[in-house]
Amino acid sequence: MAKTIIIHETGAPEVMRLVDIDVGAPAADEVLIRHTAIGVNFIDIYFRSGLYPAPLPSGLGKEGAGVVEAVGSGVTDFKVGDRVAYCNGQLGAYGEMRLIPAEFLVRIPDGIDDETAAAAMLKGLTVQYLFRRTYRLAAGETFLFHAAAGGVGLIACQWAKALGAVMIGTVGSDEKAALAQAHGCAHVINYRKGNFVERVKEITQGKGVGVVYDSVGKDTFPHSLDCLKPRGLWVSFGNASGAVPLLEINLLALKGSLFMTRPTLFDYIAEREDFLRMTKELFDLILAGKIKAAPQHRFALKDAAKAHRLLETRQATGAVVLLP
Ligand SMILES: NC(=O)c1ccc[n+]([C@@H]2O[C@H](COP(=O)([O-])OP(=O)(O)OC[C@H]3O[C@@H](n4cnc5c(N)ncnc54)[C@H](OP(=O)(O)O)[C@@H]3O)[C@@H](O)[C@H]2O)c1
């Protein structure tokens, strides 16, 4: 039996219940993992709250690290005792143990601890595709990134610095501003204190930026569009403040022939080759000391509700993990 978080209804953090389940034995293509650390991501809150639908009852969580306990008969790439991590597959990472298809796993290199792997995989691969694939940031290029002191945000600050790109980051407090700056964000704006569009215009001498990465959603729409140069790209990749309202397509013309995309990591890692290449890029940056991604907050698995509350009330900085 394994302790696992299950939701029977969507709603506040209290809908998460810790129960004992029989995990079972791996199917031919699966691996049984004993988790050592579980990544907490904002997407877990969307599933818990009901913003994103999931058939109920449901597990929660997309990301974990741990040790292989058993492998299915068809699994050749992994063996019992391997240290592995993942950030894809069915919901169900919030538990002591789980089954998962081997195709979603990667071996954690020596030199990266399990907590860091669980904290960095989903968020780091997100930064990889945003900066290298959705829009390829160039050295010296100035761009805007919202929620710069969050889990994805602190990795973005460091990845931008590693690329030599000039990040303008928004944050919700002065403490978060100091943290983002310390992680390599070149210009930080506390968007609770002032108008971020005006500040972006000042920093770019009126020109605007070529790309805005926006995971805040409702509260930064449509102002993010006003930060773009003509023909700039608005990357709407999350909705921490609520869903973005329906958009009149003509708005993109009115604001300068803009482009927009609404990407999700799972489409960028659907091919195993891409997943492995992106993960290697992330792990190499961590091993080289260019990205520090250890979690800033740790909770026991049974306290998952506390972890969610911290994240959704904007009190978290960097990554949050659960420890089974
Ligand atoms: N599409 C994808 O592929 C993908 C993948 C990973 C993550 N994401 C998205 O990226 C974002 C960051 O994820 P994360 O797990 O690293 O979370 P996070 O950034 O650690 O937390 C979300 C942050 O959003 C900001 N925020 C602004 N308004 C908010 C509000 N009303 N309520 C709550 N937060 C608010 C807060 O920072 P301030 O206080 O500084 O404003 C908060 O700390 C999320 O929107 C997530 O869905 C998307």
Ligand as a Chemical Component Dictionary entry (heavy atoms), coordinates in Angstrom:
data_LIG
# 
_chem_comp.id                   LIG 
_chem_comp.type                 NON-POLYMER 
_chem_comp.pdbx_formal_charge   0 
_chem_comp.three_letter_code    LIG 
# 
loop_
_chem_comp_atom.comp_id 
_chem_comp_atom.atom_id 
_chem_comp_atom.alt_atom_id 
_chem_comp_atom.type_symbol 
_chem_comp_atom.charge 
_chem_comp_atom.model_Cartn_x 
_chem_comp_atom.model_Cartn_y 
_chem_comp_atom.model_Cartn_z 
_chem_comp_atom.pdbx_ordinal 
LIG N1  N1  N 0  2.220  26.234 -20.584 1  
LIG C1  C1  C 0  3.208  25.557 -20.021 2  
LIG O1  O1  O 0  3.857  24.752 -20.687 3  
LIG C2  C2  C 0  3.543  25.797 -18.587 4  
LIG C3  C3  C 0  4.465  24.978 -17.937 5  
LIG C4  C4  C 0  4.815  25.282 -16.619 6  
LIG C5  C5  C 0  4.217  26.355 -15.970 7  
LIG N2  N2  N 1  3.303  27.098 -16.620 8  
LIG C6  C6  C 0  2.692  28.263 -15.986 9  
LIG O2  O2  O 0  3.721  29.098 -15.519 10 
LIG C7  C7  C 0  3.274  29.786 -14.363 11 
LIG C8  C8  C 0  4.276  29.614 -13.270 12 
LIG O3  O3  O 0  4.195  28.299 -12.744 13 
LIG P1  P1  P 0  4.909  27.948 -11.349 14 
LIG O4  O4  O 0  4.465  26.595 -10.991 15 
LIG O5  O5  O -1 6.346  28.266 -11.452 16 
LIG O6  O6  O 0  4.198  28.992 -10.347 17 
LIG P2  P2  P 0  4.847  30.307 -9.681  18 
LIG O7  O7  O 0  5.367  31.209 -10.739 19 
LIG O8  O8  O 0  5.790  29.873 -8.616  20 
LIG O9  O9  O 0  3.574  30.938 -9.005  21 
LIG C9  C9  C 0  2.727  31.754 -9.743  22 
LIG C10 C10 C 0  3.095  33.229 -9.610  23 
LIG O10 O10 O 0  2.199  33.977 -10.405 24 
LIG C11 C11 C 0  2.091  35.268 -9.882  25 
LIG N3  N3  N 0  0.701  35.707 -9.800  26 
LIG C12 C12 C 0  0.221  36.848 -10.321 27 
LIG N4  N4  N 0  -1.067 36.988 -10.032 28 
LIG C13 C13 C 0  -1.429 35.921 -9.292  29 
LIG C14 C14 C 0  -2.651 35.532 -8.676  30 
LIG N5  N5  N 0  -3.774 36.266 -8.768  31 
LIG N6  N6  N 0  -2.673 34.376 -7.984  32 
LIG C15 C15 C 0  -1.589 33.620 -7.895  33 
LIG N7  N7  N 0  -0.387 33.951 -8.459  34 
LIG C16 C16 C 0  -0.308 35.091 -9.151  35 
LIG C17 C17 C 0  2.712  35.238 -8.480  36 
LIG O11 O11 O 0  3.957  35.924 -8.542  37 
LIG P3  P3  P 0  3.987  37.527 -8.190  38 
LIG O12 O12 O 0  3.480  37.674 -6.793  39 
LIG O13 O13 O 0  5.406  37.855 -8.331  40 
LIG O14 O14 O 0  3.083  38.178 -9.196  41 
LIG C18 C18 C 0  2.930  33.783 -8.195  42 
LIG O15 O15 O 0  4.026  33.565 -7.365  43 
LIG C19 C19 C 0  1.867  29.276 -14.059 44 
LIG O16 O16 O 0  0.919  30.133 -14.643 45 
LIG C20 C20 C 0  1.862  27.936 -14.764 46 
LIG O17 O17 O 0  0.582  27.511 -15.100 47 
LIG C21 C21 C 0  2.950  26.834 -17.919 48 
# 
loop_
_chem_comp_bond.comp_id 
_chem_comp_bond.atom_id_1 
_chem_comp_bond.atom_id_2 
_chem_comp_bond.value_order 
_chem_comp_bond.pdbx_ordinal 
LIG N1  C1  SING 1  
LIG C1  O1  DOUB 2  
LIG C1  C2  SING 3  
LIG C2  C3  SING 4  
LIG C2  C21 DOUB 5  
LIG C3  C4  DOUB 6  
LIG C4  C5  SING 7  
LIG C5  N2  DOUB 8  
LIG N2  C6  SING 9  
LIG N2  C21 SING 10 
LIG C6  O2  SING 11 
LIG C6  C20 SING 12 
LIG O2  C7  SING 13 
LIG C7  C8  SING 14 
LIG C7  C19 SING 15 
LIG C8  O3  SING 16 
LIG O3  P1  SING 17 
LIG P1  O4  DOUB 18 
LIG P1  O5  SING 19 
LIG P1  O6  SING 20 
LIG O6  P2  SING 21 
LIG P2  O7  DOUB 22 
LIG P2  O8  SING 23 
LIG P2  O9  SING 24 
LIG O9  C9  SING 25 
LIG C9  C10 SING 26 
LIG C10 O10 SING 27 
LIG C10 C18 SING 28 
LIG O10 C11 SING 29 
LIG C11 N3  SING 30 
LIG C11 C17 SING 31 
LIG N3  C12 SING 32 
LIG N3  C16 SING 33 
LIG C12 N4  DOUB 34 
LIG N4  C13 SING 35 
LIG C13 C14 SING 36 
LIG C13 C16 DOUB 37 
LIG C14 N5  SING 38 
LIG C14 N6  DOUB 39 
LIG N6  C15 SING 40 
LIG C15 N7  DOUB 41 
LIG N7  C16 SING 42 
LIG C17 O11 SING 43 
LIG C17 C18 SING 44 
LIG O11 P3  SING 45 
LIG P3  O12 DOUB 46 
LIG P3  O13 SING 47 
LIG P3  O14 SING 48 
LIG C18 O15 SING 49 
LIG C19 O16 SING 50 
LIG C19 C20 SING 51 
LIG C20 O17 SING 52 
# 
